[in-house]
Amino acid sequence: MSWTATILTLFPEMFPGPLGQSLAGRALENGTWNCDVRDLRAFGLGRHNAVDDTPFGGGAGMVMRADVVDTALDSVSRQDGAPCVYLTPRGRPLAQADIRRYAMGPGVTLLCGRYEGVDERVLEARSIEQVSIGDYVLSGGETAALVLLDACVRLLPGVMGSAESGVEESFSDGLLEYPHYTRPAEWQGRSVPDVLLSGNHAAIARWRREQSERVTRERRPDLWAAHLSHSSRPSVQEGQSL
């Protein structure tokens, strides 16, 4: 059975969007994954299919109703091991470990919020995972859902041309990826590092590891600290020449 992404959204026309192109698009065409989009307004109330109401306690904006979201979730055929995820800036940061977990399962149900968000009660009652793709606010959860799905689909078996592509990349082992180079060997006075032209695969592997550590230490000290606390492997020490 195909890996299935079920998306609950007020804007179903946004899917598959860019996921209908390139690797994800080909995987969608050949049935590696399935995109099941549900319009939340189909579960709305009254003649206008209302999905939201004013917030208790006052304040600006509208809140998506718990009863509407709950009915929409009831329409989804939940497979064992398929989590329900709500995309929100209030969620925990989405990490590559989450992506691998989602991709290894049967699929994922994504709830895309709008307005001021979703009534907290349905999130609690359904034990819905809340994740964020970054410390900023979007117009809705659809763009975040596309990001999450793109990251998942590329890890599905057969989607990427080389299995190594999913191993030697940023966050695969808690580090950022090393720099890449290709032809020409000389460009505007800048040369490719000699080690990459040496043919010495062991030396190249060491250089790449060192570069991954350097880039992570310089650009993401939070990742570097986490890597040091969880890894028992030898690493390049601060100040050591690379």
Summary of the structure (lengths in Angstrom):
residues: 242
radius of gyration: 22.0
end to end distance: 47.7
largest distance: 71.5
contacts: 647
relative contact order: 0.13
helix: 38%
strand: 19%
